[in-house]
Amino acid sequence: MIMFKNIVRSFAVLILMFSAATNAYSASKTVLVVGDSLSAEYGIARGAGWVALLDQRMKDQKLPVTVVNASVSGETTSGGRTRLPALLSKHKPNIVIIELGANDGLRGLPVAAAESNLRAMVGESRKAGAQVLLVGIRIPPNYGRDYADKLFAMYGILSKDLKTPLAPFMLDGVAQKPELFQPDRMHPLATAHPVILGNIWPHLQPILKTK
């Protein structure tokens, strides 16, 4: 009898653990992605980019998550900051993924200005009740190694200062392979986007599980 009770108790614990894991995703959520061409499917078929792959993953796993892609090719942190209030008002996201800064870097814009814009975007998102995931990027040293390093380090500084989750380098495992890029050598091919999602997913998943 005692052994039977122990078995029943263990089984009940397993059910509770499974229920807790399931309920982590029970509340419906909206994820808003504000990015540039790296998220806007530039030069690849619609539905092949990492944001679309994220949306498909949510559907495949039957998770109540709506993914909104508000990315615009050529977008800078300044442009994203300008557009964000209307996007927050319209979509009322639970999570905002900010993937911006590459175009600031490619244009040689001041790192301090990019940092200020991203800080403001994080603040606006939180004020609207959303959690934020920053996505970092590393650019070629067109304007010198020091500039490129400062831009890359900016994301880590923001993450630490604002206590905001960070996917450190979205092109990790892609940037090192020229064959994964389009002829412009800047935009990844569709075959690279599952790798990009793989770089972002481990940092997004814990946020999705929070209520």
Backbone as JSON Lines, residues from 0, in Angstrom:
{"i":0,"aa":"M","n":[0.83,-1.21,0.0],"ca":[0.0,0.0,0.0],"c":[0.87,1.27,0.0]}
{"i":1,"aa":"I","n":[1.92,1.26,0.85],"ca":[2.81,2.42,0.92],"c":[3.49,2.64,-0.42]}
{"i":2,"aa":"M","n":[3.93,1.55,-1.05],"ca":[4.59,1.67,-2.36],"c":[3.62,2.24,-3.39]}
{"i":3,"aa":"F","n":[2.37,1.8,-3.34],"ca":[1.37,2.29,-4.28],"c":[1.15,3.79,-4.12]}
{"i":4,"aa":"K","n":[1.07,4.25,-2.84],"ca":[0.89,5.68,-2.57],"c":[2.07,6.49,-3.08]}
{"i":5,"aa":"N","n":[3.28,5.92,-2.95],"ca":[4.46,6.63,-3.43],"c":[4.44,6.77,-4.95]}
{"i":6,"aa":"I","n":[3.98,5.7,-5.62],"ca":[3.88,5.73,-7.08],"c":[2.87,6.79,-7.52]}
{"i":7,"aa":"V","n":[1.71,6.82,-6.81],"ca":[0.67,7.8,-7.14],"c":[1.19,9.22,-6.92]}
{"i":8,"aa":"R","n":[1.92,9.42,-5.81],"ca":[2.46,10.74,-5.5],"c":[3.47,11.18,-6.57]}
{"i":9,"aa":"S","n":[4.33,10.25,-6.99],"ca":[5.31,10.57,-8.02],"c":[4.64,10.91,-9.34]}
{"i":10,"aa":"F","n":[3.59,10.17,-9.66],"ca":[2.86,10.42,-10.89],"c":[2.21,11.8,-10.85]}
{"i":11,"aa":"A","n":[1.66,12.16,-9.68],"ca":[1.02,13.48,-9.54],"c":[2.03,14.59,-9.71]}
{"i":12,"aa":"V","n":[3.24,14.4,-9.18],"ca":[4.3,15.4,-9.33],"c":[4.66,15.58,-10.8]}
{"i":13,"aa":"L","n":[4.74,14.49,-11.54],"ca":[5.06,14.57,-12.96],"c":[3.99,15.33,-13.73]}
{"i":14,"aa":"I","n":[2.72,15.1,-13.36],"ca":[1.62,15.81,-14.01],"c":[1.72,17.3,-13.75]}
{"i":15,"aa":"L","n":[2.02,17.65,-12.5],"ca":[2.15,19.06,-12.15],"c":[3.3,19.72,-12.9]}
{"i":16,"aa":"M","n":[4.42,19.01,-13.04],"ca":[5.56,19.55,-13.76],"c":[5.21,19.76,-15.22]}
{"i":17,"aa":"F","n":[4.52,18.81,-15.82],"ca":[4.13,18.93,-17.22],"c":[3.16,20.08,-17.4]}
{"i":18,"aa":"S","n":[2.21,20.19,-16.44],"ca":[1.22,21.27,-16.5],"c":[1.88,22.63,-16.41]}
{"i":19,"aa":"A","n":[2.88,22.75,-15.53],"ca":[3.58,24.03,-15.37],"c":[4.3,24.4,-16.65]}
{"i":20,"aa":"A","n":[4.95,23.41,-17.3],"ca":[5.66,23.68,-18.55],"c":[4.71,24.1,-19.64]}
{"i":21,"aa":"T","n":[3.52,23.46,-19.69],"ca":[2.54,23.8,-20.7],"c":[1.95,25.18,-20.47]}
{"i":22,"aa":"N","n":[1.63,25.47,-19.18],"ca":[1.01,26.75,-18.86],"c":[1.94,27.93,-19.1]}
{"i":23,"aa":"A","n":[3.25,27.66,-19.17],"ca":[4.19,28.74,-19.41],"c":[3.89,29.44,-20.73]}
{"i":24,"aa":"Y","n":[3.31,28.68,-21.67],"ca":[2.98,29.25,-22.97],"c":[1.47,29.5,-23.11]}
{"i":25,"aa":"S","n":[0.71,29.32,-22.03],"ca":[-0.74,29.32,-22.15],"c":[-1.31,30.7,-22.52]}
{"i":26,"aa":"A","n":[-0.71,31.76,-22.03],"ca":[-1.22,33.1,-22.31],"c":[-0.85,33.53,-23.72]}
{"i":27,"aa":"S","n":[-1.82,34.04,-24.45],"ca":[-1.58,34.5,-25.81],"c":[-0.63,35.7,-25.8]}
{"i":28,"aa":"K","n":[0.3,35.73,-26.73],"ca":[1.3,36.79,-26.78],"c":[1.46,37.31,-28.21]}
{"i":29,"aa":"T","n":[1.88,38.55,-28.31],"ca":[2.24,39.14,-29.6],"c":[3.69,39.56,-29.55]}
{"i":30,"aa":"V","n":[4.45,39.11,-30.54],"ca":[5.87,39.46,-30.66],"c":[6.01,40.43,-31.83]}
{"i":31,"aa":"L","n":[6.53,41.6,-31.55],"ca":[6.75,42.61,-32.59],"c":[8.24,42.69,-32.9]}
{"i":32,"aa":"V","n":[8.58,42.52,-34.17],"ca":[9.97,42.59,-34.61],"c":[10.17,43.91,-35.35]}
{"i":33,"aa":"V","n":[11.06,44.74,-34.82],"ca":[11.39,46.02,-35.45],"c":[12.84,45.94,-35.9]}
{"i":34,"aa":"G","n":[13.04,45.74,-37.19],"ca":[14.38,45.53,-37.69],"c":[14.63,46.18,-39.04]}
{"i":35,"aa":"D","n":[15.73,45.79,-39.65],"ca":[16.11,46.33,-40.96],"c":[16.03,45.22,-41.99]}
{"i":36,"aa":"S","n":[16.82,45.32,-43.06],"ca":[16.74,44.35,-44.16],"c":[17.08,42.93,-43.74]}
{"i":37,"aa":"L","n":[17.87,42.79,-42.67],"ca":[18.22,41.45,-42.2],"c":[17.0,40.71,-41.65]}
{"i":38,"aa":"S","n":[15.97,41.46,-41.31],"ca":[14.73,40.86,-40.81],"c":[13.57,41.05,-41.78]}
{"i":39,"aa":"A","n":[13.77,41.87,-42.83],"ca":[12.69,42.21,-43.75],"c":[12.68,41.34,-45.01]}
{"i":40,"aa":"E","n":[13.46,40.26,-45.0],"ca":[13.51,39.31,-46.12],"c":[14.01,39.96,-47.42]}
{"i":41,"aa":"Y","n":[14.99,40.84,-47.29],"ca":[15.55,41.5,-48.47],"c":[16.21,40.47,-49.39]}
{"i":42,"aa":"G","n":[15.81,40.46,-50.64],"ca":[16.44,39.62,-51.66],"c":[16.12,38.14,-51.6]}
{"i":43,"aa":"I","n":[15.21,37.74,-50.72],"ca":[14.83,36.33,-50.63],"c":[13.31,36.21,-50.74]}
{"i":44,"aa":"A","n":[12.83,35.0,-50.97],"ca":[11.4,34.78,-51.12],"c":[10.66,35.1,-49.82]}
{"i":45,"aa":"R","n":[9.46,35.63,-49.97],"ca":[8.63,35.89,-48.8],"c":[8.37,34.59,-48.05]}
{"i":46,"aa":"G","n":[8.51,34.67,-46.75],"ca":[8.3,33.49,-45.92],"c":[9.56,32.7,-45.65]}
{"i":47,"aa":"A","n":[10.7,33.18,-46.19],"ca":[11.96,32.45,-46.02],"c":[12.86,33.06,-44.96]}
{"i":48,"aa":"G","n":[12.51,34.25,-44.47],"ca":[13.36,34.93,-43.49],"c":[13.18,34.39,-42.09]}
{"i":49,"aa":"W","n":[14.07,34.77,-41.19],"ca":[14.06,34.21,-39.84],"c":[12.8,34.58,-39.07]}
{"i":50,"aa":"V","n":[12.21,35.74,-39.34],"ca":[10.98,36.12,-38.65],"c":[9.83,35.21,-39.08]}
{"i":51,"aa":"A","n":[9.74,34.95,-40.37],"ca":[8.71,34.03,-40.87],"c":[8.94,32.62,-40.32]}
{"i":52,"aa":"L","n":[10.19,32.22,-40.22],"ca":[10.51,30.91,-39.65],"c":[10.12,30.84,-38.18]}
{"i":53,"aa":"L","n":[10.29,31.96,-37.47],"ca":[9.85,32.02,-36.08],"c":[8.34,31.86,-36.0]}
{"i":54,"aa":"D","n":[7.63,32.56,-36.85],"ca":[6.17,32.46,-36.88],"c":[5.73,31.02,-37.17]}
{"i":55,"aa":"Q","n":[6.42,30.38,-38.1],"ca":[6.08,29.0,-38.43],"c":[6.37,28.07,-37.27]}
{"i":56,"aa":"R","n":[7.44,28.33,-36.54],"ca":[7.75,27.51,-35.36],"c":[6.64,27.62,-34.32]}
{"i":57,"aa":"M","n":[6.12,28.83,-34.14],"ca":[5.02,29.01,-33.19],"c":[3.8,28.19,-33.62]}
{"i":58,"aa":"K","n":[3.51,28.21,-34.92],"ca":[2.37,27.44,-35.44],"c":[2.61,25.95,-35.31]}
{"i":59,"aa":"D","n":[3.81,25.5,-35.65],"ca":[4.12,24.07,-35.57],"c":[4.0,23.54,-34.15]}
{"i":60,"aa":"Q","n":[4.4,24.37,-33.18],"ca":[4.34,23.97,-31.78],"c":[3.01,24.32,-31.14]}
{"i":61,"aa":"K","n":[2.09,24.85,-31.98],"ca":[0.75,25.21,-31.52],"c":[0.79,26.13,-30.29]}
{"i":62,"aa":"L","n":[1.67,27.1,-30.36],"ca":[1.8,28.08,-29.28],"c":[0.98,29.32,-29.63]}
{"i":63,"aa":"P","n":[0.3,29.89,-28.66],"ca":[-0.57,31.05,-28.92],"c":[0.24,32.34,-29.03]}
{"i":64,"aa":"V","n":[1.09,32.39,-30.04],"ca":[1.97,33.55,-30.23],"c":[1.77,34.11,-31.63]}
{"i":65,"aa":"T","n":[1.47,35.39,-31.71],"ca":[1.36,36.08,-32.98],"c":[2.64,36.86,-33.24]}
{"i":66,"aa":"V","n":[3.24,36.67,-34.4],"ca":[4.48,37.35,-34.75],"c":[4.19,38.43,-35.79]}
{"i":67,"aa":"V","n":[4.55,39.66,-35.47],"ca":[4.35,40.79,-36.39],"c":[5.71,41.29,-36.84]}
{"i":68,"aa":"N","n":[5.94,41.28,-38.14],"ca":[7.22,41.75,-38.67],"c":[7.07,43.17,-39.19]}
{"i":69,"aa":"A","n":[7.6,44.13,-38.43],"ca":[7.53,45.54,-38.81],"c":[8.89,46.04,-39.27]}
{"i":70,"aa":"S","n":[9.68,45.15,-39.84],"ca":[11.03,45.5,-40.28],"c":[10.99,46.19,-41.64]}
{"i":71,"aa":"V","n":[11.92,47.11,-41.85],"ca":[12.0,47.88,-43.1],"c":[13.44,47.89,-43.58]}
{"i":72,"aa":"S","n":[13.65,47.52,-44.83],"ca":[14.99,47.54,-45.38],"c":[15.56,48.96,-45.34]}
{"i":73,"aa":"G","n":[16.82,49.08,-44.92],"ca":[17.47,50.37,-44.83],"c":[17.21,51.12,-43.54]}
{"i":74,"aa":"E","n":[16.43,50.52,-42.64],"ca":[16.07,51.21,-41.41],"c":[17.27,51.45,-40.5]}
{"i":75,"aa":"T","n":[17.31,52.63,-39.89],"ca":[18.32,52.97,-38.89],"c":[17.66,52.99,-37.51]}
{"i":76,"aa":"T","n":[18.47,53.14,-36.48],"ca":[17.9,53.23,-35.14],"c":[17.01,54.47,-35.01]}
{"i":77,"aa":"S","n":[17.37,55.55,-35.71],"ca":[16.56,56.76,-35.68],"c":[15.19,56.51,-36.3]}
{"i":78,"aa":"G","n":[15.19,55.83,-37.43],"ca":[13.92,55.51,-38.09],"c":[13.06,54.59,-37.24]}
{"i":79,"aa":"G","n":[13.69,53.6,-36.63],"ca":[12.96,52.69,-35.76],"c":[12.36,53.41,-34.57]}
{"i":80,"aa":"R","n":[13.13,54.31,-34.01],"ca":[12.65,55.09,-32.86],"c":[11.43,55.92,-33.25]}
{"i":81,"aa":"T","n":[11.46,56.49,-34.45],"ca":[10.36,57.32,-34.92],"c":[9.1,56.49,-35.15]}
{"i":82,"aa":"R","n":[9.27,55.29,-35.68],"ca":[8.11,54.46,-36.02],"c":[7.52,53.71,-34.82]}
{"i":83,"aa":"L","n":[8.33,53.49,-33.79],"ca":[7.94,52.59,-32.71],"c":[6.65,52.98,-31.99]}
{"i":84,"aa":"P","n":[6.43,54.23,-31.6],"ca":[5.2,54.54,-30.86],"c":[3.92,54.09,-31.57]}
{"i":85,"aa":"A","n":[3.84,54.31,-32.87],"ca":[2.65,53.91,-33.63],"c":[2.52,52.39,-33.67]}
{"i":86,"aa":"L","n":[3.65,51.7,-33.78],"ca":[3.63,50.24,-33.81],"c":[3.16,49.67,-32.47]}
{"i":87,"aa":"L","n":[3.64,50.27,-31.39],"ca":[3.22,49.81,-30.06],"c":[1.73,50.05,-29.85]}
{"i":88,"aa":"S","n":[1.25,51.18,-30.3],"ca":[-0.17,51.51,-30.17],"c":[-1.04,50.56,-30.99]}
{"i":89,"aa":"K","n":[-0.58,50.24,-32.18],"ca":[-1.38,49.41,-33.08],"c":[-1.38,47.94,-32.67]}
{"i":90,"aa":"H","n":[-0.21,47.39,-32.34],"ca":[-0.1,45.94,-32.13],"c":[-0.14,45.53,-30.66]}
{"i":91,"aa":"K","n":[0.11,46.46,-29.76],"ca":[0.11,46.17,-28.32],"c":[0.89,44.87,-28.0]}
{"i":92,"aa":"P","n":[2.16,44.85,-28.37],"ca":[2.95,43.61,-28.21],"c":[3.3,43.33,-26.75]}
{"i":93,"aa":"N","n":[3.48,42.05,-26.48],"ca":[4.0,41.61,-25.18],"c":[5.52,41.6,-25.19]}
{"i":94,"aa":"I","n":[6.07,41.37,-26.39],"ca":[7.52,41.3,-26.56],"c":[7.91,42.1,-27.8]}
{"i":95,"aa":"V","n":[8.95,42.9,-27.67],"ca":[9.49,43.65,-28.81],"c":[10.92,43.19,-29.06]}
{"i":96,"aa":"I","n":[11.18,42.71,-30.26],"ca":[12.54,42.35,-30.67],"c":[13.1,43.51,-31.49]}
{"i":97,"aa":"I","n":[14.17,44.1,-31.02],"ca":[14.77,45.24,-31.71],"c":[16.05,44.78,-32.4]}
{"i":98,"aa":"E","n":[16.02,44.77,-33.73],"ca":[17.17,44.36,-34.54],"c":[17.57,45.54,-35.41]}
{"i":99,"aa":"L","n":[18.3,46.46,-34.84],"ca":[18.69,47.68,-35.56],"c":[20.12,48.07,-35.19]}
{"i":100,"aa":"G","n":[20.73,48.84,-36.07],"ca":[22.08,49.33,-35.82],"c":[23.04,49.08,-36.96]}
{"i":101,"aa":"A","n":[22.74,48.06,-37.77],"ca":[23.64,47.74,-38.88],"c":[23.75,48.9,-39.87]}
{"i":102,"aa":"N","n":[22.61,49.52,-40.19],"ca":[22.65,50.62,-41.16],"c":[23.28,51.88,-40.58]}
{"i":103,"aa":"D","n":[23.14,52.07,-39.27],"ca":[23.87,53.16,-38.63],"c":[25.36,52.96,-38.85]}
{"i":104,"aa":"G","n":[25.8,51.71,-38.63],"ca":[27.22,51.4,-38.77],"c":[27.71,51.5,-40.19]}
{"i":105,"aa":"L","n":[26.92,51.03,-41.14],"ca":[27.34,51.07,-42.54],"c":[27.39,52.49,-43.07]}
{"i":106,"aa":"R","n":[26.68,53.4,-42.42],"ca":[26.7,54.81,-42.82],"c":[27.66,55.64,-41.97]}
{"i":107,"aa":"G","n":[28.29,55.0,-41.03],"ca":[29.25,55.7,-40.17],"c":[28.62,56.7,-39.22]}
{"i":108,"aa":"L","n":[27.36,56.46,-38.87],"ca":[26.67,57.37,-37.94],"c":[27.23,57.2,-36.53]}
{"i":109,"aa":"P","n":[27.15,58.23,-35.7],"ca":[27.73,58.16,-34.36],"c":[27.16,57.02,-33.53]}
{"i":110,"aa":"V","n":[28.04,56.27,-32.91],"ca":[27.6,55.16,-32.05],"c":[26.77,55.69,-30.88]}
{"i":111,"aa":"A","n":[27.14,56.84,-30.35],"ca":[26.4,57.42,-29.23],"c":[24.95,57.7,-29.61]}
{"i":112,"aa":"A","n":[24.72,58.12,-30.85],"ca":[23.35,58.4,-31.3],"c":[22.56,57.1,-31.41]}
{"i":113,"aa":"A","n":[23.19,56.05,-31.94],"ca":[22.53,54.76,-32.05],"c":[22.17,54.23,-30.67]}
{"i":114,"aa":"E","n":[23.1,54.38,-29.74],"ca":[22.86,53.92,-28.36],"c":[21.7,54.68,-27.74]}
{"i":115,"aa":"S","n":[21.64,55.98,-27.95],"ca":[20.57,56.8,-27.41],"c":[19.22,56.38,-27.99]}
{"i":116,"aa":"N","n":[19.19,56.12,-29.29],"ca":[17.95,55.71,-29.94],"c":[17.47,54.36,-29.41]}
{"i":117,"aa":"L","n":[18.39,53.43,-29.25],"ca":[18.0,52.1,-28.76],"c":[17.55,52.16,-27.31]}
{"i":118,"aa":"R","n":[18.21,52.97,-26.51],"ca":[17.77,53.16,-25.12],"c":[16.33,53.68,-25.09]}
{"i":119,"aa":"A","n":[16.06,54.65,-25.94],"ca":[14.72,55.22,-25.99],"c":[13.69,54.18,-26.42]}
{"i":120,"aa":"M","n":[14.06,53.33,-27.38],"ca":[13.14,52.29,-27.86],"c":[12.85,51.26,-26.77]}
{"i":121,"aa":"V","n":[13.86,50.9,-26.03],"ca":[13.65,49.97,-24.92],"c":[12.71,50.59,-23.89]}
{"i":122,"aa":"G","n":[12.96,51.87,-23.58],"ca":[12.12,52.57,-22.61],"c":[10.68,52.68,-23.06]}
{"i":123,"aa":"E","n":[10.46,53.03,-24.33],"ca":[9.11,53.15,-24.88],"c":[8.39,51.81,-24.85]}
{"i":124,"aa":"S","n":[9.11,50.75,-25.2],"ca":[8.51,49.42,-25.22],"c":[8.09,49.0,-23.82]}
{"i":125,"aa":"R","n":[8.95,49.22,-22.86],"ca":[8.62,48.86,-21.48],"c":[7.47,49.7,-20.94]}
{"i":126,"aa":"K","n":[7.46,50.96,-21.3],"ca":[6.37,51.83,-20.87],"c":[5.04,51.31,-21.39]}
{"i":127,"aa":"A","n":[5.07,50.69,-22.56],"ca":[3.85,50.13,-23.17],"c":[3.54,48.73,-22.63]}
{"i":128,"aa":"G","n":[4.37,48.26,-21.7],"ca":[4.11,46.96,-21.07],"c":[4.75,45.77,-21.75]}
{"i":129,"aa":"A","n":[5.69,46.03,-22.65],"ca":[6.34,44.94,-23.38],"c":[7.73,44.64,-22.84]}
{"i":130,"aa":"Q","n":[8.11,43.38,-22.92],"ca":[9.49,43.0,-22.65],"c":[10.29,43.16,-23.93]}
{"i":131,"aa":"V","n":[11.6,43.31,-23.8],"ca":[12.43,43.62,-24.96],"c":[13.57,42.62,-25.1]}
{"i":132,"aa":"L","n":[13.82,42.22,-26.34],"ca":[15.01,41.45,-26.69],"c":[15.8,42.27,-27.69]}
{"i":133,"aa":"L","n":[17.05,42.58,-27.35],"ca":[17.94,43.26,-28.28],"c":[18.67,42.23,-29.13]}
{"i":134,"aa":"V","n":[18.89,42.56,-30.37],"ca":[19.64,41.68,-31.28],"c":[20.86,42.44,-31.77]}
{"i":135,"aa":"G","n":[22.03,41.92,-31.48],"ca":[23.27,42.6,-31.83],"c":[23.77,42.25,-33.21]}
{"i":136,"aa":"I","n":[24.62,43.12,-33.73],"ca":[25.21,42.92,-35.05],"c":[26.66,43.38,-35.02]}
{"i":137,"aa":"R","n":[27.46,42.76,-35.83],"ca":[28.85,43.18,-36.03],"c":[29.03,43.53,-37.5]}
{"i":138,"aa":"I","n":[29.56,44.73,-37.77],"ca":[29.7,45.19,-39.15],"c":[31.16,45.06,-39.61]}
{"i":139,"aa":"P","n":[31.38,45.05,-40.93],"ca":[32.75,45.06,-41.44],"c":[33.46,46.35,-41.03]}
{"i":140,"aa":"P","n":[34.77,46.34,-40.94],"ca":[35.52,47.53,-40.47],"c":[35.68,48.59,-41.55]}
{"i":141,"aa":"N","n":[34.59,48.95,-42.23],"ca":[34.66,49.96,-43.28],"c":[35.15,51.31,-42.77]}
{"i":142,"aa":"Y","n":[34.78,51.62,-41.52],"ca":[35.18,52.89,-40.92],"c":[36.23,52.68,-39.84]}
{"i":143,"aa":"G","n":[36.95,51.58,-39.96],"ca":[38.0,51.28,-39.01],"c":[37.55,50.26,-37.97]}
{"i":144,"aa":"R","n":[38.51,49.5,-37.48],"ca":[38.21,48.46,-36.5],"c":[37.66,49.04,-35.2]}
{"i":145,"aa":"D","n":[38.17,50.19,-34.8],"ca":[37.73,50.79,-33.54],"c":[36.25,51.12,-33.59]}
{"i":146,"aa":"Y","n":[35.81,51.71,-34.69],"ca":[34.39,52.06,-34.83],"c":[33.52,50.8,-34.8]}
{"i":147,"aa":"A","n":[33.92,49.79,-35.57],"ca":[33.14,48.54,-35.62],"c":[33.07,47.88,-34.26]}
{"i":148,"aa":"D","n":[34.17,47.88,-33.53],"ca":[34.19,47.27,-32.2],"c":[33.3,48.04,-31.22]}
{"i":149,"aa":"K","n":[33.31,49.37,-31.32],"ca":[32.47,50.17,-30.42],"c":[30.99,49.92,-30.68]}
{"i":150,"aa":"L","n":[30.64,49.79,-31.96],"ca":[29.24,49.53,-32.3],"c":[28.81,48.17,-31.76]}
{"i":151,"aa":"F","n":[29.65,47.18,-31.93],"ca":[29.32,45.84,-31.44],"c":[29.22,45.83,-29.92]}
{"i":152,"aa":"A","n":[30.15,46.51,-29.25],"ca":[30.16,46.55,-27.78],"c":[28.95,47.29,-27.23]}
{"i":153,"aa":"M","n":[28.39,48.19,-28.02],"ca":[27.23,48.98,-27.58],"c":[26.09,48.1,-27.11]}
{"i":154,"aa":"Y","n":[25.86,47.0,-27.82],"ca":[24.74,46.12,-27.47],"c":[24.93,45.49,-26.1]}
{"i":155,"aa":"G","n":[26.14,45.07,-25.81],"ca":[26.43,44.49,-24.5],"c":[26.26,45.51,-23.39]}
{"i":156,"aa":"I","n":[26.67,46.74,-23.66],"ca":[26.54,47.82,-22.68],"c":[25.06,48.08,-22.39]}
{"i":157,"aa":"L","n":[24.26,48.17,-23.44],"ca":[22.83,48.4,-23.27],"c":[22.17,47.26,-22.52]}
{"i":158,"aa":"S","n":[22.53,46.05,-22.88],"ca":[21.95,44.87,-22.21],"c":[22.23,44.89,-20.72]}
{"i":159,"aa":"K","n":[23.45,45.23,-20.37],"ca":[23.85,45.26,-18.96],"c":[23.19,46.42,-18.22]}
{"i":160,"aa":"D","n":[23.24,47.6,-18.82],"ca":[22.7,48.8,-18.17],"c":[21.18,48.71,-17.98]}
{"i":161,"aa":"L","n":[20.5,48.2,-19.01],"ca":[19.04,48.17,-19.0],"c":[18.48,46.83,-18.53]}
{"i":162,"aa":"K","n":[19.39,45.89,-18.24],"ca":[18.97,44.54,-17.83],"c":[18.0,43.96,-18.85]}
{"i":163,"aa":"T","n":[18.43,44.03,-20.09],"ca":[17.63,43.57,-21.21],"c":[18.3,42.37,-21.87]}
{"i":164,"aa":"P","n":[17.56,41.29,-22.12],"ca":[18.15,40.14,-22.8],"c":[18.75,40.53,-24.15]}
{"i":165,"aa":"L","n":[19.81,39.85,-24.53],"ca":[20.52,40.17,-25.77],"c":[20.9,38.91,-26.51]}
{"i":166,"aa":"A","n":[20.58,38.9,-27.81],"ca":[21.14,37.9,-28.72],"c":[22.39,38.57,-29.3]}
{"i":167,"aa":"P","n":[23.58,38.2,-28.84],"ca":[24.79,39.0,-29.09],"c":[25.12,39.28,-30.55]}
{"i":168,"aa":"F","n":[24.99,38.25,-31.42],"ca":[25.39,38.44,-32.81],"c":[24.52,37.58,-33.7]}
{"i":169,"aa":"M","n":[23.56,38.19,-34.36],"ca":[22.58,37.42,-35.12],"c":[23.19,36.65,-36.3]}
{"i":170,"aa":"L","n":[24.34,37.1,-36.79],"ca":[24.97,36.43,-37.94],"c":[26.09,35.48,-37.54]}
{"i":171,"aa":"D","n":[26.13,35.09,-36.28],"ca":[27.13,34.12,-35.85],"c":[26.93,32.82,-36.62]}
{"i":172,"aa":"G","n":[28.01,32.3,-37.2],"ca":[27.91,31.09,-38.01],"c":[27.51,31.35,-39.44]}
{"i":173,"aa":"V","n":[27.19,32.6,-39.74],"ca":[26.82,33.02,-41.1],"c":[27.89,33.94,-41.66]}
{"i":174,"aa":"A","n":[28.27,34.94,-40.87],"ca":[29.24,35.94,-41.32],"c":[30.56,35.31,-41.76]}
{"i":175,"aa":"Q","n":[30.88,34.15,-41.17],"ca":[32.15,33.49,-41.47],"c":[32.1,32.67,-42.77]}
{"i":176,"aa":"K","n":[30.91,32.62,-43.41],"ca":[30.75,31.77,-44.6],"c":[30.23,32.59,-45.78]}
{"i":177,"aa":"P","n":[31.11,33.06,-46.65],"ca":[30.71,33.88,-47.8],"c":[29.65,33.21,-48.67]}
{"i":178,"aa":"E","n":[29.65,31.89,-48.71],"ca":[28.7,31.17,-49.57],"c":[27.25,31.3,-49.09]}
{"i":179,"aa":"L","n":[27.06,31.82,-47.89],"ca":[25.71,32.0,-47.35],"c":[25.15,33.38,-47.63]}
{"i":180,"aa":"F","n":[25.87,34.18,-48.44],"ca":[25.43,35.54,-48.72],"c":[25.02,35.73,-50.17]}
{"i":181,"aa":"Q","n":[24.14,36.7,-50.38],"ca":[23.76,37.11,-51.71],"c":[24.95,37.8,-52.38]}
{"i":182,"aa":"P","n":[24.87,38.06,-53.7],"ca":[25.99,38.67,-54.41],"c":[26.47,39.99,-53.83]}
{"i":183,"aa":"D","n":[25.61,40.71,-53.09],"ca":[26.05,41.98,-52.51],"c":[26.97,41.78,-51.3]}
{"i":184,"aa":"R","n":[27.1,40.53,-50.87],"ca":[27.99,40.16,-49.76],"c":[27.54,40.76,-48.43]}
{"i":185,"aa":"M","n":[26.31,41.27,-48.39],"ca":[25.8,41.9,-47.17],"c":[24.57,41.2,-46.63]}
{"i":186,"aa":"H","n":[23.74,40.69,-47.52],"ca":[22.47,40.1,-47.1],"c":[22.51,38.58,-47.24]}
{"i":187,"aa":"P","n":[22.14,37.88,-46.18],"ca":[22.19,36.42,-46.2],"c":[21.19,35.8,-47.17]}
{"i":188,"aa":"L","n":[21.54,34.66,-47.69],"ca":[20.63,33.86,-48.49],"c":[19.58,33.24,-47.57]}
{"i":189,"aa":"A","n":[18.52,32.72,-48.19],"ca":[17.47,32.07,-47.4],"c":[18.02,30.91,-46.58]}
{"i":190,"aa":"T","n":[19.02,30.22,-47.11],"ca":[19.58,29.07,-46.41],"c":[20.27,29.45,-45.1]}
{"i":191,"aa":"A","n":[20.59,30.74,-44.95],"ca":[21.24,31.19,-43.72],"c":[20.25,31.54,-42.62]}
{"i":192,"aa":"H","n":[19.0,31.75,-42.98],"ca":[18.04,32.25,-41.99],"c":[17.67,31.25,-40.9]}
{"i":193,"aa":"P","n":[17.68,29.95,-41.14],"ca":[17.5,29.03,-40.01],"c":[18.63,29.17,-38.98]}
{"i":194,"aa":"V","n":[19.83,29.47,-39.45],"ca":[20.95,29.68,-38.52],"c":[20.71,30.96,-37.71]}
{"i":195,"aa":"I","n":[20.23,32.0,-38.38],"ca":[19.94,33.26,-37.69],"c":[18.89,33.04,-36.61]}
{"i":196,"aa":"L","n":[17.82,32.32,-36.95],"ca":[16.8,32.02,-35.95],"c":[17.4,31.22,-34.8]}
{"i":197,"aa":"G","n":[18.31,30.31,-35.13],"ca":[18.97,29.53,-34.1],"c":[19.79,30.38,-33.15]}
{"i":198,"aa":"N","n":[20.28,31.51,-33.63],"ca":[21.05,32.43,-32.78],"c":[20.14,33.26,-31.87]}
{"i":199,"aa":"I","n":[18.93,33.49,-32.33],"ca":[18.01,34.35,-31.58],"c":[17.1,33.56,-30.64]}
{"i":200,"aa":"W","n":[16.69,32.38,-31.07],"ca":[15.71,31.59,-30.32],"c":[16.09,31.33,-28.86]}
{"i":201,"aa":"P","n":[17.31,30.94,-28.54],"ca":[17.63,30.65,-27.13],"c":[17.45,31.85,-26.2]}
{"i":202,"aa":"H","n":[17.52,33.05,-26.75],"ca":[17.36,34.26,-25.95],"c":[15.91,34.74,-25.91]}
{"i":203,"aa":"L","n":[15.14,34.32,-26.91],"ca":[13.72,34.67,-26.96],"c":[12.86,33.7,-26.16]}
{"i":204,"aa":"Q","n":[13.2,32.44,-26.21],"ca":[12.37,31.4,-25.59],"c":[12.08,31.66,-24.1]}
{"i":205,"aa":"P","n":[13.09,32.06,-23.3],"ca":[12.79,32.32,-21.88],"c":[11.79,33.47,-21.7]}
{"i":206,"aa":"I","n":[11.81,34.46,-22.59],"ca":[10.89,35.57,-22.49],"c":[9.48,35.1,-22.83]}
{"i":207,"aa":"L","n":[9.36,34.24,-23.82],"ca":[8.05,33.72,-24.21],"c":[7.4,32.95,-23.07]}
{"i":208,"aa":"K","n":[8.22,32.35,-22.23],"ca":[7.69,31.53,-21.14],"c":[7.22,32.36,-19.95]}
{"i":209,"aa":"T","n":[7.6,33.62,-19.9],"ca":[7.16,34.46,-18.79],"c":[5.74,34.93,-19.03]}
{"i":210,"aa":"K","n":[5.04,35.2,-17.97],"ca":[3.64,35.61,-18.1],"c":[3.53,37.13,-18.06]}
